């Protein structure tokens, strides 16, 4: 009996020492490149929502890792330009060849509108498909499944344990400590992580650039999610419309919160000089970027391929 308790105590101690805490950081290096990025651990839990008529809904979410910062241009250019990549890869389920990767088409105009690409600024102006293709490339380089967050995951991570539209300790008065928005941004995005993070270590969720999610845009999100409250994902069925979350450098303070949701629009490509319109770039969405998610439980190779086939709709 004594031996049993000693073993049980050892197992408990091992589990406690290896338990992940909200906001715990994990650094990831991209093989063959000069940059790395960090992920923050988001615990399993419930996202509490309330309808306009006072009904309550608890969305149940599994634990996941999410980008501590928005994907920066420094990371994106290894995917964007063949010259920045090589055949190095940790992908054990396949053979990675840098020459076989379909990469973004050239930008025929400055989609940053003069805001630039240096010093750790977020990568912007790509379509949702472009962001997802980056995720697929990242999977092939690292051997780990990356994707865009669902709408529910994004809002849950943004709130960081808060039950309201703003994270804990964030108010309209101190919003400028946590976000870039119209009043303090000088009408441009800024290098990531220059403001304070939320309680789970995530930077720029409320404002710098808005961010893609993986969901098809649902007008009545509350009602439809009530029928499927466990890890909901609304698969896309056309190029538009998709859900974008969070405020940006061009938004007013009242729009910089975790509940803010935007419907993607075809007009974001209105000034695209390419014919047909690019599947990679939006001419008029320099306010929009993305961050990545890595699930705790890694899917099988077959499940990963099926995900990207369902998610990437051109």
Phi, psi and omega in degrees: 000317180299319179298321180300314182293326177295317178296316180298319179295321179296318179296317180298316181296318179299317181295319182294319181291333182258004179293140179268140181250152180306130179088356177303136187259147179223123182269139181235128175260137178269117182306138176082002181238181182251004184240161171222172179216164182244147175245148174247139181281130178244119184287157173298150180174195183241135172262112182272126179235157179224134180280164178302333181265014172091004178283149182251149179215131175248114178269125182268128183234138174285163177291153179200167171256143178224150180305126178299328178232167171295149176301127182267165177297328179302323178280319187294328185290340175293327175280319186294320186242125180303324183296340180267001186240162172213187187277004179296135182196150173256016184280101184280344183267005181199177178250118183269129175232118181300330181286343184266359184278132172279118186247162182304141176293158180299148174273122184271002173205169182279099181286352175272353179052047174084359182279343169089176185229008187260165170068031173080029176282157180292145172288131186226171170074007175276154174289170176296323178298321178297319178295319179292324178292329172297317179299318180295319176298318180297322175299315181292329180282321187258340186080004178248140181284121174239147179207179172279151176291151169287167178302316181294318179298317182298312182294321178298315179294323180296315182294327177053047177096351178280152178263357182250186183285348177243147177298162178304139177075358177261131178228171176298331182288319183255016182306324181296343175283341187244344190214149168265126178215185192304321186287338184234002188265351191053033174061040175205157175283167185228164174307143184293157173064028175270346176257176179289146175277165173283184186296341179256019172078019183260130181263148167063026178288329185269339182180129169177287164229150172291167189224140175295144163246177182269358188273143163297144181286125179247120181299310181256071185298319183299310184296316182289325181286337177301330180277345181213076187274005181256111179047055184292139172220124179261104185295139179290150177233001177200172181298324177226151006248149179246163183266130175246140183238152172087163179274175180220176180299343184258006184261155173284158184306321183294345179262002181260082181208172184287336183274347182300130177224141183235145178264121180297148187231143175299334182294348176293347176249017188304320183261017178296122181283352183276145175229117359289172182303144182296140173275354184259323194234144169251119182300324189243043175225048177292354176270004192234128175225211180195164168226161188256158175238142171236113180298150176296313177268115182283129178292168175286166178303317179297318180293324179294313179298320179295323179300309183292328176295324180281325188279324184272103180241110182273000000 
